[in-house]
Amino acid sequence: MPTVAEMIVEALVQVGVKRVYGVAGDSLNSIVDVLRRLIAEGPLP
């Protein structure tokens, strides 16, 4: 079962978001972790 962070990042990728700006920390850590995993897997579509 995907996490909320994974669903958010998946939706961002699907709509074509190329950059995400923000201050990483507490509430955004899970989203940043998902983004790091995707980037490590290779280029995003």
N, CA, C and O atoms as a GROMACS GRO file, in nm:
protein
  180
    1MET      N    1   0.085  -0.117   0.000
    1MET     CA    2   0.000   0.000   0.000
    1MET      C    3   0.090   0.124   0.000
    1MET      O    4   0.177   0.137   0.086
    2PRO      N    5   0.070   0.215  -0.096
    2PRO     CA    6   0.155   0.334  -0.104
    2PRO      C    7   0.127   0.431   0.010
    2PRO      O    8   0.017   0.439   0.064
    3THR      N    9   0.232   0.504   0.045
    3THR     CA   10   0.217   0.607   0.148
    3THR      C   11   0.155   0.732   0.086
    3THR      O   12   0.148   0.744  -0.036
    4VAL      N   13   0.112   0.823   0.170
    4VAL     CA   14   0.056   0.950   0.121
    4VAL      C   15   0.163   1.024   0.042
    4VAL      O   16   0.133   1.082  -0.063
    5ALA      N   17   0.285   1.024   0.090
    5ALA     CA   18   0.394   1.093   0.020
    5ALA      C   19   0.414   1.034  -0.120
    5ALA      O   20   0.433   1.108  -0.216
    6GLU      N   21   0.410   0.902  -0.131
    6GLU     CA   22   0.425   0.838  -0.261
    6GLU      C   23   0.311   0.876  -0.355
    6GLU      O   24   0.333   0.897  -0.474
    7MET      N   25   0.189   0.884  -0.303
    7MET     CA   26   0.075   0.923  -0.387
    7MET      C   27   0.088   1.068  -0.432
    7MET      O   28   0.055   1.100  -0.547
    8ILE      N   29   0.135   1.156  -0.344
    8ILE     CA   30   0.153   1.296  -0.380
    8ILE      C   31   0.258   1.309  -0.491
    8ILE      O   32   0.236   1.378  -0.590
    9VAL      N   33   0.371   1.243  -0.472
    9VAL     CA   34   0.479   1.251  -0.571
    9VAL      C   35   0.434   1.190  -0.703
    9VAL      O   36   0.465   1.243  -0.809
   10GLU      N   37   0.362   1.079  -0.699
   10GLU     CA   38   0.311   1.017  -0.821
   10GLU      C   39   0.219   1.114  -0.896
   10GLU      O   40   0.228   1.126  -1.018
   11ALA      N   41   0.133   1.182  -0.824
   11ALA     CA   42   0.043   1.280  -0.887
   11ALA      C   43   0.122   1.395  -0.948
   11ALA      O   44   0.089   1.441  -1.058
   12LEU      N   45   0.225   1.441  -0.880
   12LEU     CA   46   0.308   1.550  -0.933
   12LEU      C   47   0.377   1.508  -1.062
   12LEU      O   48   0.384   1.585  -1.158
   13VAL      N   49   0.429   1.385  -1.064
   13VAL     CA   50   0.496   1.333  -1.184
   13VAL      C   51   0.395   1.320  -1.298
   13VAL      O   52   0.427   1.355  -1.412
   14GLN      N   53   0.276   1.271  -1.270
   14GLN     CA   54   0.174   1.250  -1.373
   14GLN      C   55   0.132   1.381  -1.439
   14GLN      O   56   0.102   1.383  -1.559
   15VAL      N   57   0.128   1.490  -1.363
   15VAL     CA   58   0.087   1.618  -1.423
   15VAL      C   59   0.204   1.695  -1.481
   15VAL      O   60   0.187   1.805  -1.533
   16GLY      N   61   0.325   1.637  -1.473
   16GLY     CA   62   0.439   1.696  -1.540
   16GLY      C   63   0.521   1.796  -1.460
   16GLY      O   64   0.595   1.875  -1.518
   17VAL      N   65   0.508   1.794  -1.330
   17VAL     CA   66   0.587   1.885  -1.246
   17VAL      C   67   0.734   1.847  -1.260
   17VAL      O   68   0.771   1.731  -1.245
   18LYS      N   69   0.818   1.947  -1.288
   18LYS     CA   70   0.962   1.924  -1.307
   18LYS      C   71   1.044   1.969  -1.187
   18LYS      O   72   1.152   1.915  -1.163
   19ARG      N   73   0.995   2.067  -1.112
   19ARG     CA   74   1.069   2.120  -0.997
   19ARG      C   75   0.975   2.136  -0.878
   19ARG      O   76   0.858   2.170  -0.893
   20VAL      N   77   1.030   2.111  -0.761
   20VAL     CA   78   0.954   2.131  -0.638
   20VAL      C   79   1.040   2.218  -0.547
   20VAL      O   80   1.155   2.184  -0.517
   21TYR      N   81   0.986   2.330  -0.504
   21TYR     CA   82   1.058   2.422  -0.417
   21TYR      C   83   0.998   2.416  -0.277
   21TYR      O   84   0.877   2.405  -0.261
   22GLY      N   85   1.082   2.424  -0.179
   22GLY     CA   86   1.035   2.424  -0.042
   22GLY      C   87   1.152   2.407   0.053
   22GLY      O   88   1.264   2.378   0.011
   23VAL      N   89   1.125   2.423   0.178
   23VAL     CA   90   1.227   2.404   0.281
   23VAL      C   91   1.207   2.264   0.338
   23VAL      O   92   1.108   2.234   0.403
   24ALA      N   93   1.305   2.181   0.310
   24ALA     CA   94   1.295   2.042   0.358
   24ALA      C   95   1.304   2.040   0.510
   24ALA      O   96   1.386   2.110   0.570
   25GLY      N   97   1.223   1.961   0.568
   25GLY     CA   98   1.223   1.948   0.713
   25GLY      C   99   1.095   1.882   0.758
   25GLY      O  100   1.005   1.856   0.678
   26ASP      N  101   1.087   1.855   0.881
   26ASP     CA  102   0.980   1.788   0.951
   26ASP      C  103   0.865   1.737   0.863
   26ASP      O  104   0.859   1.618   0.834
   27SER      N  105   0.775   1.823   0.821
   27SER     CA  106   0.655   1.777   0.751
   27SER      C  107   0.681   1.735   0.606
   27SER      O  108   0.599   1.664   0.548
   28LEU      N  109   0.792   1.776   0.548
   28LEU     CA  110   0.822   1.740   0.408
   28LEU      C  111   0.922   1.626   0.395
   28LEU      O  112   0.952   1.584   0.283
   29ASN      N  113   0.974   1.576   0.505
   29ASN     CA  114   1.077   1.472   0.497
   29ASN      C  115   1.033   1.350   0.418
   29ASN      O  116   1.111   1.296   0.340
   30SER      N  117   0.911   1.306   0.436
   30SER     CA  118   0.866   1.186   0.365
   30SER      C  119   0.858   1.211   0.214
   30SER      O  120   0.889   1.122   0.135
   31ILE      N  121   0.816   1.330   0.174
   31ILE     CA  122   0.809   1.363   0.031
   31ILE      C  123   0.950   1.372  -0.027
   31ILE      O  124   0.976   1.322  -0.136
   32VAL      N  125   1.040   1.435   0.045
   32VAL     CA  126   1.179   1.446  -0.001
   32VAL      C  127   1.241   1.306  -0.014
   32VAL      O  128   1.314   1.281  -0.110
   33ASP      N  129   1.213   1.217   0.078
   33ASP     CA  130   1.265   1.080   0.070
   33ASP      C  131   1.214   1.008  -0.055
   33ASP      O  132   1.290   0.939  -0.123
   34VAL      N  133   1.086   1.024  -0.086
   34VAL     CA  134   1.029   0.960  -0.206
   34VAL      C  135   1.094   1.019  -0.331
   34VAL      O  136   1.128   0.946  -0.424
   35LEU      N  137   1.111   1.151  -0.334
   35LEU     CA  138   1.176   1.215  -0.449
   35LEU      C  139   1.319   1.164  -0.466
   35LEU      O  140   1.363   1.137  -0.578
   36ARG      N  141   1.392   1.152  -0.357
   36ARG     CA  142   1.530   1.101  -0.363
   36ARG      C  143   1.533   0.959  -0.418
   36ARG      O  144   1.619   0.926  -0.501
   37ARG      N  145   1.440   0.875  -0.374
   37ARG     CA  146   1.435   0.737  -0.424
   37ARG      C  147   1.408   0.734  -0.574
   37ARG      O  148   1.472   0.658  -0.648
   38LEU      N  149   1.314   0.816  -0.619
   38LEU     CA  150   1.282   0.819  -0.763
   38LEU      C  151   1.400   0.867  -0.844
   38LEU      O  152   1.430   0.810  -0.949
   39ILE      N  153   1.468   0.970  -0.797
   39ILE     CA  154   1.583   1.023  -0.869
   39ILE      C  155   1.695   0.920  -0.874
   39ILE      O  156   1.764   0.907  -0.975
   40ALA      N  157   1.713   0.846  -0.768
   40ALA     CA  158   1.818   0.743  -0.763
   40ALA      C  159   1.788   0.630  -0.862
   40ALA      O  160   1.880   0.566  -0.912
   41GLU      N  161   1.660   0.606  -0.890
   41GLU     CA  162   1.622   0.499  -0.983
   41GLU      C  163   1.651   0.537  -1.128
   41GLU      O  164   1.662   0.449  -1.213
   42GLY      N  165   1.663   0.664  -1.156
   42GLY     CA  166   1.690   0.710  -1.292
   42GLY      C  167   1.609   0.832  -1.324
   42GLY      O  168   1.535   0.884  -1.240
   43PRO      N  169   1.622   0.879  -1.447
   43PRO     CA  170   1.550   1.002  -1.486
   43PRO      C  171   1.399   0.984  -1.476
   43PRO      O  172   1.345   0.878  -1.509
   44LEU      N  173   1.334   1.088  -1.430
   44LEU     CA  174   1.188   1.086  -1.422
   44LEU      C  175   1.132   1.106  -1.563
   44LEU      O  176   1.193   1.171  -1.647
   45PRO      N  177   1.014   1.049  -1.588
   45PRO     CA  178   0.955   1.062  -1.723
   45PRO      C  179   0.918   1.205  -1.755
   45PRO      O  180   0.867   1.232  -1.864
   0.00000   0.00000   0.00000
